[in-house]
Amino acid sequence: MQVVYHANYFVWFEVGRGELLRSLGSTYRALEESGFLLPVIRADCHYRRPARYDDELTIRTQVRLLSAARLRFDYEVHRRADQVLTATGCTTHAVINQKGKPTALPVEIREVLE
């Protein structure tokens, strides 16, 4: 069909999350090493225009804190050549500790994400 496989958007959302954390001076690895995990508990994608094979894309990612132990990342995927919005989406994440128990993000991490 010459269009990007729909599930690839969720991989790109993950890349967007990682790059956002890196741009804020942290990494997902550092978050995990400090004892916090962010499993996805909901993922949505709205496909607006097709992205084609070999299109260069830009993923814009924003974080929205929903509560002390839950956050959401919002995404926009744009085709670089013409800035057409190809998809929007969001992922909601629980904050858990290494034992899998819900926990609140520490204040210093919350401040970075705000």
VOBA-1610 file (N, C-alpha, C; in pm, whole numbers, padded with zeros to 5 digits, always signed):
BEGIN
Met+00082-00121+00000Met+00000+00000+00000Met+00086+00126+00000Gln+00214+00111+00015Gln+00309+00222+00010Gln+00292+00322+00125Val+00225+00281+00229Val+00214+00368+00348Val+00280+00298+00466Val+00322+00378+00561Val+00389+00325+00679Val+00293+00236+00758Tyr+00343+00126+00807Tyr+00265+00034+00890Tyr+00217+00106+01015His+00090+00091+01048His+00027+00170+01155His+00095+00154+01291Ala+00145+00035+01323Ala+00205+00013+01455Ala+00338+00086+01472Asn+00401+00127+01361Asn+00526+00201+01372Asn+00509+00331+01450Tyr+00391+00389+01446Tyr+00368+00514+01519Tyr+00393+00496+01668Phe+00357+00383+01723Phe+00379+00360+01866Phe+00528+00348+01899Val+00605+00294+01805Val+00750+00290+01823Val+00803+00433+01820Trp+00754+00514+01728Trp+00799+00653+01720Trp+00758+00733+01843Phe+00643+00701+01900Phe+00602+00767+02025Phe+00705+00736+02135Glu+00749+00612+02140Glu+00849+00575+02240Glu+00980+00652+02218Val+01020+00664+02094Val+01140+00742+02062Val+01118+00887+02107Gly+01001+00941+02081Gly+00970+01078+02124Gly+00981+01096+02274Arg+00932+00997+02350Arg+00942+01005+02497Arg+01088+01006+02540Gly+01165+00916+02484Gly+01306+00908+02520Gly+01381+01036+02487Glu+01355+01092+02370Glu+01422+01216+02330Glu+01377+01334+02416Leu+01250+01336+02455Leu+01203+01443+02544Leu+01275+01437+02677Leu+01284+01320+02735Leu+01356+01305+02862Leu+01502+01349+02847Arg+01564+01310+02737Arg+01703+01347+02713Arg+01717+01498+02700Ser+01622+01563+02632Ser+01628+01709+02615Ser+01609+01782+02748Leu+01547+01714+02845Leu+01526+01774+02977Leu+01640+01741+03073Gly+01743+01675+03022Gly+01861+01647+03103Gly+01858+01515+03176Ser+01772+01423+03133Ser+01764+01293+03197Ser+01753+01187+03088Thr+01738+01064+03130Thr+01712+00954+03037Thr+01616+00857+03104Tyr+01554+00772+03023Tyr+01468+00671+03080Tyr+01549+00576+03167Arg+01670+00546+03123Arg+01758+00457+03200Arg+01783+00516+03340Ala+01812+00646+03346Ala+01837+00711+03476Ala+01713+00704+03565Leu+01597+00721+03504Leu+01472+00711+03579Leu+01457+00571+03638Glu+01483+00469+03557Glu+01476+00332+03606Glu+01580+00304+03714Glu+01700+00355+03695Glu+01805+00334+03794Glu+01773+00402+03927Ser+01692+00507+03923Ser+01650+00571+04047Ser+01529+00502+04110Gly+01483+00391+04047Gly+01379+00309+04108Gly+01239+00328+04054Phe+01224+00402+03942Phe+01091+00432+03890Phe+01074+00377+03749Leu+00957+00316+03725Leu+00922+00263+03594Leu+00794+00333+03548Leu+00780+00346+03417Leu+00662+00413+03360Leu+00592+00323+03258Pro+00528+00216+03303Pro+00460+00130+03206Pro+00343+00202+03139Val+00325+00174+03012Val+00211+00229+02937Val+00085+00158+02983Ile-00016+00236+03020Ile-00144+00176+03058Ile-00255+00210+02957Arg-00223+00301+02864Arg-00317+00333+02756Arg-00237+00395+02643Ala-00273+00361+02520Ala-00208+00419+02403Ala-00312+00443+02294Asp-00309+00562+02238Asp-00404+00599+02132Asp-00329+00666+02018Cys-00377+00643+01897Cys-00321+00710+01780Cys-00435+00742+01684His-00435+00865+01636His-00532+00908+01536His-00454+00935+01407Tyr-00482+00857+01305Tyr-00411+00867+01177Tyr-00482+00971+01092Arg-00410+01078+01057Arg-00471+01190+00985Arg-00440+01190+00836Arg-00313+01172+00802Arg-00269+01167+00663Arg-00164+01056+00653Pro-00156+00989+00541Pro-00059+00881+00532Pro+00085+00931+00528Ala+00171+00861+00599Ala+00315+00878+00583Ala+00357+00765+00489Arg+00446+00797+00399Arg+00490+00700+00300Arg+00630+00652+00334Tyr+00668+00539+00277Tyr+00803+00489+00296Tyr+00903+00596+00256Asp+01008+00609+00335Asp+01117+00704+00314Asp+01081+00848+00345Asp+00959+00878+00391Asp+00930+01013+00440Asp+01013+01038+00565Glu+01069+01156+00576Glu+01133+01195+00701Glu+01028+01260+00787Leu+01022+01216+00913Leu+00917+01261+01004Leu+00976+01329+01126Thr+00900+01419+01183Thr+00934+01484+01309Thr+00828+01445+01410Ile+00871+01401+01527Ile+00777+01367+01634Ile+00788+01474+01741Arg+00680+01545+01766Arg+00674+01646+01871Arg+00607+01583+01992Thr+00673+01592+02105Thr+00625+01525+02226Thr+00614+01625+02340Gln+00503+01619+02411Gln+00482+01700+02531Gln+00436+01609+02643Val+00473+01646+02765Val+00430+01568+02881Val+00324+01648+02956Arg+00228+01574+03008Arg+00123+01634+03089Arg+00109+01548+03215Leu+00135+01609+03329Leu+00120+01535+03455Leu-00028+01529+03491Leu-00077+01409+03513Leu-00218+01390+03546Leu-00239+01378+03696Ser-00141+01322+03763Ser-00148+01306+03909Ser-00008+01277+03958Ala+00006+01255+04086Ala+00138+01224+04141Ala+00193+01093+04086Ala+00105+01001+04047Ala+00149+00868+04004Ala+00104+00832+03863Arg+00068+00932+03783Arg+00023+00905+03647Arg+00058+01025+03559Leu+00107+00996+03439Leu+00135+01104+03346Leu+00100+01063+03205Arg+00089+01163+03120Arg+00051+01140+02981Arg+00147+01215+02890Phe+00183+01149+02782Phe+00263+01213+02678Phe+00173+01230+02556Asp+00176+01350+02498Asp+00101+01378+02375Asp+00199+01390+02260Tyr+00158+01343+02142Tyr+00247+01336+02027Tyr+00181+01394+01903Glu+00263+01458+01822Glu+00225+01497+01686Glu+00335+01448+01594Val+00296+01384+01485Val+00392+01336+01387Val+00371+01416+01259His+00477+01485+01217His+00472+01570+01098His+00569+01519+00993Arg+00525+01528+00867Arg+00614+01499+00756Arg+00703+01622+00736Arg+00834+01603+00737Arg+00928+01717+00730Arg+00917+01796+00600Ala+00899+01729+00490Ala+00902+01797+00360Ala+00797+01907+00349Asp+00678+01883+00402Asp+00569+01980+00387Asp+00498+02014+00518Gln+00550+01962+00629Gln+00495+01986+00763Gln+00350+01938+00779Val+00308+01845+00695Val+00174+01787+00708Val+00168+01702+00834Leu+00062+01721+00910Leu+00039+01641+01030Leu-00013+01504+00987Thr+00065+01401+01013Thr+00025+01266+00970Thr-00050+01190+01079Ala-00019+01222+01206Ala-00087+01150+01315Ala-00072+01229+01445Thr-00167+01207+01533Thr-00158+01255+01671Thr-00184+01136+01761Gly-00135+01144+01882Gly-00157+01034+01975Gly-00121+01071+02116Cys-00143+00977+02204Cys-00105+00996+02344Cys-00082+00859+02408Thr+00002+00861+02509Thr+00020+00742+02592Thr+00008+00785+02737Thr-00062+00705+02815Thr-00077+00730+02958Thr+00007+00626+03030His+00078+00671+03133His+00173+00587+03206His+00145+00590+03355Ala+00152+00475+03416Ala+00151+00466+03563Ala+00294+00485+03609Val+00310+00532+03730Val+00443+00539+03791Val+00448+00428+03895Ile+00542+00335+03878Ile+00554+00225+03973Ile+00699+00212+04019Asn+00716+00144+04132Asn+00852+00119+04180Asn+00901-00014+04125Gln+01020-00054+04163Gln+01081-00177+04111Gln+01002-00303+04149Lys+00918-00294+04252Lys+00836-00408+04292Lys+00700-00409+04224Gly+00678-00311+04136Gly+00552-00305+04063Gly+00440-00235+04137Lys+00471-00168+04244Lys+00369-00098+04324Lys+00357+00047+04279Pro+00234+00098+04267Pro+00217+00240+04232Pro+00289+00329+04333Thr+00350+00434+04280Thr+00424+00527+04364Thr+00420+00665+04301Ala+00450+00765+04380Ala+00453+00902+04328Ala+00592+00934+04275Leu+00595+01013+04168Leu+00723+01062+04119Leu+00782+01158+04222Pro+00912+01153+04244Pro+00974+01249+04335Pro+00957+01392+04283Val+00955+01485+04373Val+00935+01626+04338Val+01035+01672+04233Glu+01161+01634+04246Glu+01264+01680+04152Glu+01239+01630+04011Ile+01183+01512+03995Ile+01150+01459+03862Ile+01025+01530+03811Arg+00926+01550+03896Arg+00805+01623+03855Arg+00840+01762+03806Glu+00931+01829+03876Glu+00968+01965+03836Glu+01033+01967+03698Val+01115+01867+03668Val+01177+01858+03536Val+01071+01838+03429Leu+00970+01757+03457Leu+00867+01727+03358Leu+00767+01841+03340Glu+00755+01925+03440Glu+00661+02038+03428Glu+00724+02143+03344
//
